[in-house]
């Protein structure tokens, strides 16, 4: 079997109003869909990066740089192809936007391998469990709207919620307190501060959240370098009992070395679509397990294709230290017809099917119906 085609295309739906998660806001709900074809008629699908709006930078790397080197290769040699892609980019990046590109190709290769073997990817990776508990992740909105969305989520079966904190400490604490009052003590609450504070402000926030029984605080400290990221969050971890989470923007396992050895975070969050694909995310999760750390992979709510969610699910189901999956509160094109069989949350859990690959198939009209312009 040989690869005959590799392509990246932005697919999504324009939003009437922007959605915002911390510093990131999107006007299109969608992603960069990667498609790999073979001479035997089988195809694999993946997703690169957090948003379709990244296509002007990520797309050309896949279509013009990585695709030519992959044509004619055996798609089953995922490890060799991953290393070849990494080596080919070392002169102009290695740990930048090109890692998003490698990630999308890697996910598509795993999807293809599952179809070749007629097995779901989580079984090929080494199944650890058949389902995982989901957490609801609303965007930044007025407090009253978020409280109502959280009430409905709990009524629908969710038992965990992740809230976004603004840079206004009092406002952030008020939001978490209001949601805690609304959903009660039995729902796990997590808070993502999106690097909105200096370390003193983060310390104040963490101590306020400890009193509200928050399960973890995610990336509260603004960091401009990896050294600062590790040092400042380690400083915070030494001063609070509250668990800290982070790592969603780190690229490849090599950027996790100091973070893991210093046990900066209790919860590490590699993202399949950016860290280097399913291959590299699994390596990070396994490294985390050697330090008895939890792994809850990041899944970008800015996408909504359902492809990244499926890739994250298969990773999580193959990791004994991964107890939760992030679920976008607002759906997106994956649930509006882009996919024939999008994943569903039932009774607060997501379960993988026995379908081969990552278990999702694009609708026949997906490329026509969900084409978007990003430049």
C-alpha positions in Angstrom: 0.0 0.0 0.0 1.3 3.5 -0.9 0.2 7.0 -0.2 -1.2 8.7 -3.3 -2.4 12.0 -1.9 -2.1 14.3 1.1 -4.2 17.5 1.4 -5.2 20.1 3.9 -8.4 22.1 3.6 -10.1 24.6 5.9 -13.7 23.5 6.7 -16.1 25.2 9.0 -19.1 27.5 9.5 -19.1 31.3 10.0 -20.4 32.4 13.4 -22.9 35.2 13.9 -21.1 36.2 17.0 -17.5 35.5 18.0 -16.7 32.9 20.7 -13.9 33.7 23.0 -11.8 31.6 25.3 -9.3 33.8 27.1 -7.1 35.6 24.6 -8.4 33.5 21.7 -11.5 34.5 19.8 -12.9 32.9 16.6 -15.3 34.0 14.0 -15.4 30.7 12.2 -16.1 27.4 13.9 -14.1 24.8 12.1 -10.7 23.3 11.5 -7.9 22.3 9.0 -9.0 18.9 7.8 -6.2 16.6 6.6 -7.0 13.8 4.1 -4.6 11.0 3.1 -5.5 8.7 0.1 -3.9 5.4 -0.9 -3.6 3.3 -4.0 -5.9 0.7 -2.5 -8.8 3.1 -2.0 -8.6 3.6 1.8 -8.5 7.1 3.2 -7.5 8.6 6.5 -8.7 11.9 8.1 -7.0 14.1 10.6 -7.1 17.7 11.9 -4.2 20.2 12.3 -4.2 22.9 14.9 -6.9 24.6 16.9 -8.9 26.5 14.2 -9.6 26.8 10.5 -8.4 30.4 10.8 -4.8 29.0 11.1 -4.9 27.7 7.5 -2.9 30.4 5.8 0.2 29.3 7.9 -0.5 25.6 8.5 -2.1 24.6 5.2 0.9 25.4 2.9 3.2 23.4 5.1 1.1 20.3 4.6 0.2 20.9 1.0 3.6 22.1 -0.3 6.2 20.8 2.2 5.0 17.5 3.8 2.8 16.1 1.0 5.5 15.7 -1.6 7.8 13.8 0.8 4.9 11.4 1.8 3.7 10.5 -1.7 4.7 6.9 -2.5 5.5 6.0 1.1 3.8 3.1 3.0 1.2 4.7 5.4 1.6 1.9 7.9 5.1 3.1 8.8 3.8 5.9 11.1 6.9 6.1 13.4 9.3 6.4 10.5 7.1 9.0 8.7 6.7 11.1 11.9 10.5 11.2 12.3 11.0 12.1 8.7 8.6 15.0 8.9 10.2 16.3 12.1 13.7 16.0 10.6 12.5 17.8 7.4 11.4 20.8 9.3 14.3 21.3 11.6 15.9 24.0 9.5 12.9 26.3 9.8 11.0 25.4 12.9 10.7 22.0 14.5 8.7 23.3 17.5 6.5 26.0 15.8 3.5 26.0 13.5 5.0 23.1 11.5 4.3 20.8 14.5 0.6 21.6 13.9 1.0 20.4 10.4 2.8 17.2 11.5 0.0 16.6 14.0 -2.8 16.7 11.4 -0.9 14.2 9.1 -0.1 11.9 12.1 -3.8 11.7 13.1 -4.8 10.9 9.5 -2.2 8.2 9.4 -3.6 6.6 12.6 -7.1 6.8 11.2 -5.9 5.1 8.1 -4.0 2.4 10.0 -7.2 1.6 11.9 -9.1 1.2 8.7 -6.3 -1.0 7.3 -6.4 -3.2 10.4 -10.3 -2.9 10.7 -9.8 -1.8 14.3 -10.5 1.3 16.3 -7.3 3.3 17.1 -7.7 3.1 20.8 -7.3 -0.7 20.6 -4.3 -0.4 18.4 -2.8 1.9 21.0 -3.6 -0.5 23.9 -7.1 0.0 25.2 -7.3 1.0 28.9 -11.1 1.7 29.1 -14.2 1.8 26.9 -15.5 5.2 27.9 -14.5 8.4 29.7 -16.2 11.1 31.7 -16.8 14.4 29.9 -16.5 17.9 31.1 -18.5 20.8 29.8 -16.5 23.8 28.6 -18.4 27.1 28.1 -16.8 30.2 26.6 -16.4 33.6 28.2 -19.8 35.2 28.5 -21.7 37.2 31.1 -22.0 35.4 34.4 -25.7 34.9 34.3 -25.5 33.2 30.9 -22.7 30.9 32.0 -24.6 29.9 35.1 -27.7 29.0 33.1 -25.6 27.0 30.6 -23.9 25.1 33.5 -27.3 24.3 35.1 -28.5 22.8 31.8 -25.3 20.9 31.4 -25.7 19.2 34.8 -29.3 18.5 34.0 -28.1 16.8 30.8 -25.7 14.5 32.8 -22.4 16.4 33.0 -20.6 16.0 36.4 -17.6 18.2 35.5 -17.3 21.8 34.2 -14.4 23.9 33.2 -14.8 27.7 33.5 -12.8 30.5 31.9 -11.4 33.2 34.2 -10.9 36.8 33.1 -8.0 39.0 34.2 -10.3 40.6 36.7 -9.7 38.5 39.9 -12.9 39.6 41.6 -15.0 38.9 38.5 -13.4 35.4 38.1 -14.0 34.5 41.7 -17.6 35.7 41.5 -18.2 33.5 38.4 -16.8 30.4 40.0 -18.8 31.0 43.2 -22.0 31.6 41.3 -21.6 28.4 39.3 -20.7 26.5 42.5 -23.9 27.7 44.1 -25.9 26.8 41.0 -24.6 23.2 40.5 -23.9 22.2 44.0 -21.0 20.4 45.7 -21.0 17.2 43.7 -20.0 18.7 40.4 -16.2 19.0 39.7 -15.3 22.6 38.7 -12.0 23.5 37.0 -10.8 27.0 36.1 -8.7 28.0 33.0 -7.1 31.4 33.6 -5.4 31.5 30.1 -2.2 33.1 31.4 -4.1 36.2 32.6 -2.1 37.0 35.7 1.4 37.6 37.0 2.5 35.2 39.6 1.4 37.2 42.6 -2.1 37.6 41.1 -2.2 33.9 40.3 -1.4 33.2 43.9 -4.3 35.3 45.1 -6.6 33.7 42.6 -5.5 30.2 43.6 -6.1 30.8 47.3 -9.6 32.1 46.5 -10.4 29.1 44.4 -9.2 26.7 47.0 -12.2 27.8 49.2 -14.6 27.0 46.3 -13.4 23.4 46.0 -12.0 23.8 42.5 -10.4 20.6 41.1 -7.6 22.4 39.2 -6.4 25.8 38.1 -5.1 25.9 34.5 -2.2 28.1 33.3 -2.8 31.2 35.3 0.6 32.9 34.8 1.5 34.9 31.7 4.8 33.4 30.4 6.8 34.6 27.4 9.4 31.7 27.5 9.4 28.0 28.4 11.8 28.7 31.2 9.5 31.3 32.7 6.5 29.1 32.1 8.1 26.2 34.2 9.7 28.4 36.8 6.7 30.6 37.6 4.2 27.8 37.7 6.5 25.7 39.8 6.8 28.7 42.2 3.0 28.8 42.4 2.7 25.0 42.9 5.0 25.2 45.9 2.6 27.7 47.6 -0.9 26.3 47.1 -2.6 23.0 47.7 -4.8 23.5 44.6 -3.8 21.3 41.7 -2.4 23.1 38.7 -2.8 22.1 35.0 -1.1 23.1 31.8 0.9 22.2 28.7 -1.7 22.6 26.0 0.6 24.9 23.9 3.8 22.9 24.3 5.1 21.2 21.1 6.6 17.7 21.1 7.6 15.7 24.1 10.9 17.6 24.3 9.2 20.7 25.6 7.7 18.7 28.5 11.0 17.5 29.9 11.5 20.3 32.6 7.8 20.5 33.3 7.6 16.8 34.1 10.9 16.4 36.0 10.0 19.3 38.2 6.3 18.2 38.5 5.2 21.7 37.8 1.7 20.6 36.9 -0.5 17.9 38.5 -2.4 17.6 35.2 -0.7 17.8 31.8 -2.6 18.7 28.7 -1.0 17.8 25.4 -3.2 18.4 22.3 -3.2 15.8 19.5 -3.6 18.5 16.9 -0.6 20.5 17.9 1.9 18.5 20.1 2.8 16.1 17.2 -0.4 14.1 16.7 -1.7 11.0 18.4 1.9 9.5 18.3 3.5 12.3 20.3 0.5 12.9 22.6 0.6 9.2 23.7 4.4 9.6 24.4 3.7 12.6 26.6 0.9 10.9 28.5 3.1 7.9 29.1 5.9 10.1 30.3 3.4 11.8 32.7 2.4 8.4 34.1 5.9 7.7 35.2 5.7 10.7 37.5 2.2 9.7 38.7 0.7 12.7 36.9 -2.8 12.9 35.4 -3.1 13.6 31.7 -6.3 15.3 30.4 -5.6 16.2 26.8 -6.6 19.6 25.5 -9.2 19.6 22.8 -9.7 23.0 21.2 -13.3 24.4 21.6 -12.5 26.8 18.7 -12.7 23.9 16.2 -16.0 22.0 16.3 -15.3 19.6 13.5 -15.5 16.6 15.8 -12.3 15.2 14.3 -10.0 16.5 17.0 -12.5 15.3 19.6 -12.4 11.8 18.1 -8.6 11.8 18.0 -8.5 12.9 21.6 -11.0 10.3 22.7 -8.9 7.4 21.2 -5.8 8.7 22.9 -7.6 9.0 26.3 -9.1 5.5 26.1 -5.6 4.2 25.7 -4.1 6.0 28.7 -4.7 4.8 32.2 -3.9 8.2 33.7 -6.5 10.1 31.5 -9.8 10.3 33.4 -11.6 13.2 31.5 -12.4 14.5 28.1 -13.0 18.1 27.2 -16.3 18.7 25.3 -17.1 21.9 23.5 -20.3 23.5 24.8 -21.4 24.8 21.4 -21.0 22.0 18.9 -20.1 23.1 15.4 -20.0 21.9 11.8 -19.2 18.3 13.0 -22.7 18.1 14.4 -24.3 20.1 11.6 -23.5 17.7 8.8 -19.7 17.8 8.3 -19.5 14.3 9.8 -21.8 11.4 9.2 -21.4 10.0 12.7 -20.2 12.6 15.2 -19.5 11.6 18.8 -22.2 12.1 21.4 -22.2 12.7 25.2 -24.5 10.3 26.9 -25.1 10.5 30.7 -22.0 12.5 31.1 -19.7 10.1 29.2 -18.2 9.7 25.8 -17.8 6.2 24.4 -15.9 5.1 21.3 -17.6 2.9 18.8 -16.0 -0.2 17.3 -15.7 1.5 13.9 -12.2 1.3 12.4 -9.8 4.3 12.7 -10.9 7.2 14.8 -14.5 6.4 14.0 -15.6 9.4 12.0 -16.4 9.8 8.3 -16.9 13.0 6.4 -20.2 13.5 4.7 -20.1 13.3 0.9 -20.8 17.0 0.5 -18.5 18.2 3.3 -15.9 19.9 1.1 -18.5 21.8 -0.8 -20.9 22.6 2.0 -18.4 23.6 4.6 -15.7 25.3 2.5 -14.4 28.5 4.2 -12.2 31.4 3.1 -9.5 32.2 5.6 -7.3 34.8 3.8 
